[in-house]
Amino acid sequence: MKSINFPAGNHFSAVVCLNANLPDKFVFDLVAPLPLLVADGAANNILALGLEPTKVIGDMDSFFINNQHRILEEKLLIIPDQETNDFEKILQYCIQNNYKDLLIFGFHGGELEHTLNNWSVLKKYCKRLNLCIFDSNRYGIPVYEPVELFVNIGEIISLIPQPKVLLRTHNLEWELNGETLELGRREGARNVAVGEHIILEVLEGELLLFINHRLPIAPVFFPSF
């Protein structure tokens, strides 16, 4: 079993910004000066916040021309490939440049199909990179093996199957004992921690774990002894 820890001083490798609902600037300040890897459409909002992207990645179809002139040309990575969306293009760049622990802003918002497509990309890459969604003061962390972690008593714990998971839990108000969560059949949102030490024994499948954020600290998976 692995342990999800939040060790002091451990920060993310980079922040990924997608073209959807981005947090307020003070949230970006919490993770400064991490590299900002920005989808082309999101770059307009990043500049409007007074922030400087480290790299703008995409086909540049939604990055306004006047804004493109505001940043250095070497910060633009133009990838015209239409088989991958901007999120996947950024994740491929991260793999090539050894950015492993990624904080994701703007995962959803705008058109629903973009959100669902981002979810598919997240599932595709969650075993190759440490991906953590930030949304409304929550962390969304892919989990595909047994894990333990420490949380606050009373903290909301959501377990969203991807798309199906068989698991046992410990220290949740509504425990699961070798039971299945599956999209379209049974969900696991808005459970509650009744103890500080949570165990999610994933027996088969994958889930998205939602807990309160720990900015600027990144979740780290360690072997549990």
Beta strands, then each sheet from edge to edge (+ up, - down):
strand 1: 2-5
strand 2: 14-17
strand 3: 36-39
strand 4: 55-58
strand 5: 76-78
strand 6: 101-105
strand 7: 130-135
strand 8: 138-143
strand 9: 147-150
strand 10: 156-170
strand 11: 177-182
strand 12: 188-192
strand 13: 197-212
strand 14: 220-223
sheet 1: 5+ 4+ 3+ 2+ 6+ 7+ 8- 13+ 9- 1- 14+
sheet 2: 5+ 4+ 3+ 2+ 6+ 7+ 8- 13+ 10- 11+
sheet 3: 5+ 4+ 3+ 2+ 6+ 7+ 8- 13+ 10- 12+
end
